[in-house]
Every structure is written in structure tokens, then in C-alpha cells.
Amino acid sequence: MATAVLGLQWGDEGKGKITHLLAREAEMVVRFNGGPNAGHTVIDHGVKFGTHLVPAGVFYPDTVNVLAGGMVLDLEILRGEVDAIAAHTGRTPELVIAETAHLILPYHRLLEELEGSGARFGTTRRGIAPTYRDKAAKVGIRAGDLHRPDELARRLTWRLGALKRQWPDSEEVGGLNAVELTEDLLSTAEPFIDSVGDATAAIAAALAERRNVLFEGAQGTLLDIDHGTYPYVTSSSTTYAGLANSIGVPEPAVSHRLGVVKAYQTRVGEGPFPTELDDEIGAALQRRGGEFGVTTGRPRRCGWLDLVALRYAIALNGTTDLALTKIDVLTDCDEIKVCRAYEIEGVEIDRFPASGEVLAQCTPVYDVLSGWTEPLDGIASFRDLPEAAAAYVERVEQAAGVPVEMLSVGAEPEATIYRGL
């Protein structure tokens, strides 16, 4: 059975832990969107990793790990991650890199600084948006170009020439050299050259053979380029709708679509956030939850769970089940609020606005639930949860319209409750 793991908020929902758990049984794990702007925290045999590009299956033997065509890849970061994981596991993970995946190059990061988009939108400044823009403008460099060094050099020469004309006063742009860039790129890519190929065929074959395939999404639904809080979004499709286009398989049979949602709400960078808590409660959630970005280290803004946004994300993805994470962070809250609706200009609405500007004007309408003081660590069964914690889970289910399948009560893999138990 194929499973897709998708974030239902503004990223940072805990997908790293969930995909790491599910990858134990997977024969193939496919990362299908984004690039090194995504950070997944994984604890494997007691060792903590912050991964950005590698799929979750790299920690397990005999698992094929696919980086699909919808991704953008920084080969230097990829090489560092693969080397670190090989040192940890004692083996080099098996990779398939889509020949259609675009490469992040030094000038992409430079452009983000020159244009000021990183500061304006609070991006990770990893060159993500300029790389996707080059892809759309048909001037990008793809992983498959690594097999054709002469063509690679020609394309880089043309691209750098255009950039130097566009930025004649930039010493950094003027100092870029196509020959040196080609050589550096080929040297960095050397361990991966044989892994670059037809990822679509590999994924299609695995699905046709009914192998256990896990599709791993990055970021979250509310950051989707088309359906998120534009313009404070990422540059790729973060929803289930983007999966088929990324992998090149029309209507893939993915009957299990697991949505990951944090028990409260967080956001990194700029953008509207109706339930944000600019008070001691928000600071406590940030402190207890360790809410600092894996990629940038920036503190995450914290607030109460937004059920309006959650219902919107579930509908977009056709979510079948939920994984509710970090519910343990809510322990010791005297009361817990959930946003059931918004109020704007005196009118109550229960739908998520398409406009980020409209969302910024929304005031949350809260339901108030009882908190609990009992620690959740060591609890292995849903029936052993404190009554108030169980009621909170049931309230989320009621609003979401889909069941909570998994409940995370700590960072370690063992700190997970499966609803059937």
C-alpha cells in the first residue's frame, strides 16, 4: 500500500519523526517537493539528525530512496547529508535522483540576497525561489545535465552571461566563472552521477508491483505556492495535488494520505497568523516545544491550534488520517483554546480565506477546553491518556472529520501512541 505523508500547517509539524517511523516498513521512500529549505528532525538509535534533502528511508537497509523531479537540489548539502548518514549507519544509502530535478547553484543564493526576497518574505535564503524561477523560465540546470559536461558548461556560460548583464554592478556576479562552476559542480556530484536517472520509471514500477511506497512531503499545505497564504509561501506544491506532477505518474494509487498536524500552531518567518500568541503562553510553547527552525535556527512563532485552517488543509489533500504531534507540550496549560472560526468586520466565517491580506484581518473565535497536568511520557495506549488530553484529541477529530491514527508524545520514536492500542 502506498502512503503519502503531508504537512497540514505552515510546516514544522513533526513530519520527520512520522516519516522515519513509517519508513521502517517501506521498500521505497520518495521525497517529492521542495529542497534544502525543508528541515526534518529525526532521532535514529539515539542520534539526532536534522535532514534537509534525503528521504527518510536512508536510515534503513534495502530501502530505495528517490529524490523526485519536483525537488530542487543543492548537491553540496546532499553530499554532506549522505556522508553523515553513511558514517552513522555504516553503509551508503541507495539513491535514485530524478534527471529532471533542478539544481541549486551559487548564483541562486546570491540572487536571493541581491533581490532582497529573503528579507522581505522571511525565506531560508537557500536559493529556492530563484531556482524554481529559472525552472519556469526554462533557463535552469537539471540533474540530467551532469551526464553531459559539455552541454552543462555551455548552459552555464549562457546563464552567467545573462546574469552579468542584469547585474553589471555586482562584484559577486561578475566574479562567477562558468568553467570553474562546471568543474566544481561535477566534482561535488561525482558520488551521485550513477544515481541520476529515470526516477519516474522506478516509482511507476514500484507502484505497479504493489510495493510499500512512502511519499514524503516537505513544508506544509499552508505554504503551497498555489493554495497557501500567498505571497508568504514556498515555491513548490506542498499538497497531494503536486505529488503526481512531481513524480510523473498520473493518478498514483495512494489510498493512505496521512496528514501531520501539531497540537498547536507555529510559523517561521513572515505572514498572517490569526492565532499567534504574543504573550507568556506563546513563549512557553516555544520554549517547551523547542520551536526553533531546523534549517535556519530561527524561533518559530507559536499560537493555538487553528481548526479552520486544518479543515481547509484536509480538504485540499483528501486526507484520510491524522498524526497529531507534540501534544505533550500542552501539558500544564490551565486551559487550551482551539480556533473554531474567524471574525472579520463583525461577521463570523468558518472558511479559510484565499487572500493572505484578508486572513491578516481575521480575529480567531475560540472554544476553550480543559488542560491537564499529568505528564504524557511513558503512555503507550490512548485509553491511558488523561481525560482532558483524550478530550482534546477527540475535539480535533470532530472538527477535522478524519481520525487521529498516531499521537506523538515526545521526540523519540518510542514516544508514539497508535490509536488502535
C-alpha positions in Angstrom: 0.0 0.0 0.0 1.3 3.5 -0.8 1.2 6.2 1.8 1.7 10.0 1.4 2.8 12.0 4.4 1.7 15.6 4.2 2.1 18.6 6.5 -1.2 20.4 7.2 0.1 23.6 8.7 2.9 26.0 7.9 5.5 23.2 8.1 7.4 22.1 11.2 4.5 19.7 12.1 6.8 16.8 13.0 6.9 15.1 9.7 10.5 14.0 10.2 9.6 11.7 13.1 6.5 10.3 11.4 8.2 9.5 8.1 11.1 8.0 10.0 8.7 5.6 11.8 6.7 4.7 8.6 9.9 4.2 6.6 10.7 1.2 8.7 8.2 -0.8 6.7 8.8 0.9 3.3 10.6 -0.5 0.3 10.8 2.8 -1.4 10.7 6.4 0.1 10.1 9.3 -2.3 10.7 12.9 -1.4 8.6 14.8 -3.9 8.9 18.6 -3.4 11.0 21.4 -2.1 14.7 21.5 -1.4 17.1 22.2 1.5 14.7 24.9 2.8 12.9 21.9 4.5 14.2 20.5 7.7 13.2 17.2 9.2 14.3 16.3 12.7 14.9 12.5 13.1 16.2 10.5 16.1 17.8 7.3 14.9 19.2 4.9 17.5 19.5 7.8 19.9 21.3 10.1 17.5 19.6 13.3 16.4 19.7 14.3 12.8 18.4 17.4 11.0 17.9 16.3 7.4 17.1 18.6 4.5 17.2 16.6 1.3 17.5 12.9 1.9 14.3 10.8 2.2 13.5 9.1 5.5 14.4 5.7 4.1 18.2 6.4 4.2 18.3 5.1 7.8 17.2 1.6 6.8 18.9 -1.1 4.7 17.4 -2.3 1.4 15.3 0.8 1.0 15.3 2.7 -2.2 15.3 6.5 -1.7 14.1 8.7 -4.5 14.5 12.4 -5.0 11.8 13.3 -7.4 11.6 15.8 -10.3 9.6 18.3 -8.3 12.6 18.9 -6.0 15.4 21.4 -6.2 18.8 20.0 -5.1 21.9 21.6 -3.6 24.4 18.8 -4.3 26.9 20.1 -1.7 24.2 19.8 1.1 23.1 16.4 -0.3 26.7 15.1 -0.2 27.2 16.2 3.4 24.0 14.5 4.5 24.7 11.3 2.7 28.3 11.2 4.2 26.9 11.8 7.7 24.3 9.1 7.4 26.8 6.6 5.9 29.1 7.2 8.9 26.2 6.7 11.2 24.7 3.5 9.6 27.9 2.0 8.2 26.6 1.9 4.6 25.8 4.3 1.8 22.1 4.7 1.2 20.7 3.7 -2.2 19.5 6.8 -4.1 17.7 7.5 -7.3 17.9 11.1 -8.3 15.4 12.3 -10.9 17.2 13.6 -14.0 14.5 16.3 -14.2 15.2 17.7 -10.7 16.7 21.2 -10.9 20.0 22.1 -9.3 20.6 25.0 -6.9 23.7 26.8 -7.9 25.8 29.5 -6.1 24.2 32.3 -8.1 20.7 31.3 -6.9 21.6 32.0 -3.3 23.4 35.2 -4.4 20.3 36.4 -6.3 18.1 35.9 -3.3 20.4 38.4 -1.4 20.6 40.9 -4.3 16.9 41.0 -4.8 16.1 41.1 -1.1 13.4 38.4 -1.3 14.9 36.6 1.7 14.4 39.6 4.0 11.0 40.6 2.5 9.3 37.2 2.9 11.4 35.6 5.6 12.7 32.8 3.4 15.5 30.4 4.4 17.9 32.1 1.8 18.9 28.7 0.3 18.3 29.9 -3.3 15.0 28.0 -3.5 12.8 30.6 -5.2 15.4 31.7 -7.8 15.9 28.0 -8.8 12.2 27.4 -9.3 12.0 30.7 -11.2 14.8 29.5 -13.5 12.9 26.3 -14.0 9.8 28.1 -15.0 11.8 30.5 -17.3 13.4 27.4 -19.0 17.0 28.5 -18.1 17.6 26.1 -15.2 20.2 23.4 -14.8 18.9 19.9 -14.2 20.5 16.8 -12.6 20.5 15.1 -16.0 22.8 17.8 -17.4 25.5 16.2 -15.2 25.7 13.4 -17.7 26.6 15.9 -20.5 29.5 18.1 -19.2 29.9 20.0 -22.5 26.3 20.9 -22.6 26.4 21.7 -18.9 29.3 24.2 -19.5 27.5 25.7 -22.5 24.3 26.3 -20.5 26.2 27.8 -17.5 28.2 30.1 -19.8 24.9 31.4 -21.3 23.2 31.8 -17.9 26.1 33.6 -16.3 26.4 35.9 -19.3 22.8 36.9 -18.8 23.2 37.4 -15.1 26.2 39.7 -15.6 24.3 41.8 -18.0 21.4 42.0 -15.5 23.7 42.8 -12.5 26.6 44.8 -14.0 27.5 46.5 -10.7 27.7 43.3 -8.6 31.2 42.1 -8.0 30.0 38.8 -6.8 28.1 38.1 -10.0 30.9 39.4 -12.1 33.3 37.0 -10.4 31.4 33.9 -11.4 33.2 31.7 -13.9 31.4 29.1 -16.0 34.4 26.8 -16.3 35.2 26.8 -12.6 31.5 26.4 -11.7 31.2 23.4 -14.1 34.3 21.7 -12.6 33.1 22.3 -9.0 29.6 21.0 -9.8 30.9 17.8 -11.5 33.4 17.2 -8.6 30.7 17.6 -5.9 28.3 15.5 -7.9 30.8 12.7 -8.6 29.3 10.2 -6.0 25.8 10.7 -7.4 26.4 10.6 -11.1 25.4 6.9 -11.4 22.3 7.6 -9.2 20.9 10.2 -11.7 18.3 8.6 -14.0 14.7 7.9 -14.7 13.0 8.3 -11.3 9.6 8.2 -12.9 10.1 4.7 -14.2 11.4 3.5 -10.9 8.4 4.9 -9.0 5.9 3.6 -11.6 7.4 0.1 -11.4 7.3 0.1 -7.6 3.6 1.1 -7.6 2.7 -1.4 -10.3 4.4 -4.2 -8.3 2.3 -3.0 -5.2 5.5 -2.5 -3.2 5.3 -0.5 0.0 6.0 3.1 -1.2 6.1 6.1 1.1 5.8 9.6 -0.4 7.3 12.2 1.8 6.2 15.8 1.6 8.1 18.8 2.8 6.9 22.1 4.3 3.1 22.3 4.8 -0.1 22.8 3.0 -0.5 26.5 4.1 2.8 27.2 2.3 1.7 25.8 -1.0 2.6 28.1 -3.9 -1.0 28.0 -5.3 -3.1 27.4 -2.2 -1.1 28.8 0.7 -1.0 32.2 2.3 0.4 33.9 -0.8 2.9 35.6 -1.1 4.3 34.2 2.2 4.6 30.7 0.7 7.3 28.4 -0.6 8.0 27.9 -4.3 6.7 24.4 -4.8 3.5 22.5 -4.4 3.2 21.1 -0.9 -0.1 19.4 -1.3 -1.2 16.0 -2.6 -2.2 17.5 -5.9 1.5 18.3 -6.5 2.6 14.7 -6.0 1.6 13.2 -9.3 3.2 16.0 -11.3 6.4 15.8 -9.4 6.8 12.1 -9.8 5.5 11.9 -13.3 2.9 9.2 -12.6 -0.7 10.2 -13.4 -3.2 9.4 -10.6 -0.9 7.3 -8.4 -2.7 4.8 -6.3 -2.2 6.3 -2.8 -5.1 5.3 -0.7 -3.5 6.3 2.6 -2.9 10.1 2.9 -1.7 10.8 6.4 -1.8 14.5 7.4 0.6 15.6 10.1 -0.6 18.4 12.4 0.9 19.8 15.5 -1.3 20.1 18.6 -0.8 23.8 18.5 0.2 26.2 15.6 3.6 27.5 14.6 5.0 29.6 11.8 8.5 30.6 10.8 9.1 33.9 9.0 6.6 36.5 7.8 2.9 36.1 7.0 -0.5 36.2 8.6 -1.1 34.1 11.7 -4.6 34.6 13.3 -4.0 32.5 16.5 -0.5 33.8 17.3 0.2 34.3 21.0 2.5 37.2 21.7 2.4 36.5 25.4 3.9 34.2 28.1 1.8 31.3 26.8 3.2 31.6 23.4 6.7 31.9 24.9 6.1 28.8 27.0 5.0 26.8 23.9 8.1 27.9 22.1 10.4 27.0 25.0 8.8 23.7 25.9 8.4 22.6 22.2 11.9 23.6 21.2 10.4 25.7 18.5 13.4 26.7 16.5 13.8 26.1 12.8 15.9 23.1 11.7 17.2 24.9 8.6 17.7 28.4 9.9 17.6 28.2 13.7 15.1 31.0 13.8 12.5 31.0 16.6 9.0 29.8 15.5 6.0 32.0 16.2 3.5 30.0 18.3 -0.2 30.0 18.9 -3.3 27.9 19.5 -4.4 25.3 17.0 -6.4 26.7 14.1 -9.2 24.3 13.2 -10.4 26.5 10.3 -7.0 26.2 8.6 -6.9 22.5 9.5 -10.2 21.7 7.8 -9.0 23.6 4.7 -5.8 21.6 4.5 -7.6 18.3 5.0 -10.0 19.1 2.1 -7.2 20.1 -0.2 -5.3 16.9 0.4 -8.1 14.4 0.6 -6.5 13.4 4.0 -7.6 10.0 5.3 -6.0 10.0 8.7 -4.1 12.4 11.1 -0.9 12.2 13.1 -1.2 14.6 16.0 2.2 15.7 17.3 3.7 17.5 20.3 0.5 17.1 22.4 2.8 16.6 25.4 3.9 20.3 25.0 0.4 21.3 26.1 0.8 19.6 29.5 0.4 22.1 32.4 -1.7 24.6 30.4 -4.6 25.6 32.7 -6.9 25.8 29.7 -6.4 25.2 26.0 -8.0 27.1 23.2 -8.8 26.0 19.7 -9.9 28.3 16.9 -13.2 27.1 15.5 -14.0 30.2 13.3 -12.8 33.7 12.3 -14.5 37.0 12.8 -14.0 39.7 10.2 -15.8 43.1 10.1 -18.2 41.8 12.7 -19.1 38.7 10.7 -18.2 35.1 11.7 -16.8 32.9 9.0 -15.7 29.3 9.1 -13.8 29.1 5.8 -10.1 29.8 5.2 -9.6 32.9 3.0 -7.7 32.7 -0.2 -6.1 36.1 0.4 -3.3 36.4 2.9 -4.4 40.1 3.3 -7.9 39.0 4.3 -6.5 36.4 6.7 -4.4 39.0 8.4 -7.6 40.9 9.3 -9.3 37.8 10.8 -9.8 37.5 14.5 -10.0 34.0 15.9 -13.1 32.7 17.6 -12.1 30.2 20.3 -13.6 27.3 22.1 -12.0 26.7 25.5 -11.0 23.2 26.7 -9.7 22.0 30.0 -6.0 21.4 30.3 -4.2 18.7 32.2 -1.1 18.4 34.4 -0.3 14.7 34.1 2.9 14.1 32.1 2.3 12.1 28.9 5.7 10.5 28.6 5.6 6.7 29.0 2.0 6.4 27.9 1.6 3.8 25.3 -2.1 3.5 24.9 -4.8 6.0 24.0 -7.0 4.8 26.8 -4.3 5.6 29.3 -4.3 9.3 28.4 -5.5 11.9 31.0 -9.2 12.5 30.4 -8.6 16.1 29.3 -5.9 15.1 26.8 -8.2 12.4 25.3 -11.0 15.0 25.1 -8.6 17.3 23.2 -7.8 14.6 20.7 -11.5 13.9 20.2 -12.2 17.6 19.7 -9.6 17.7 16.9 -11.1 14.6 15.3 -14.6 16.1 15.5 -13.5 19.3 13.7 -11.3 17.5 11.2 -13.8 14.8 10.2 -11.0 12.2 10.0 -9.5 10.1 12.7 -6.2 10.6 14.6 -4.2 7.5 13.8 -1.0 8.4 15.5 -0.3 10.5 18.6 3.2 11.8 19.3 4.0 12.4 23.0 7.8 13.0 22.7 10.7 13.4 20.2 11.9 9.8 20.4 10.4 7.2 18.1 9.1 5.2 21.0 7.1 8.1 22.3 4.3 7.4 19.9 0.7 6.2 20.6 -1.1 4.2 17.9 -4.8 4.8 18.1 -5.7 1.1 17.9 -3.8 0.3 21.1 
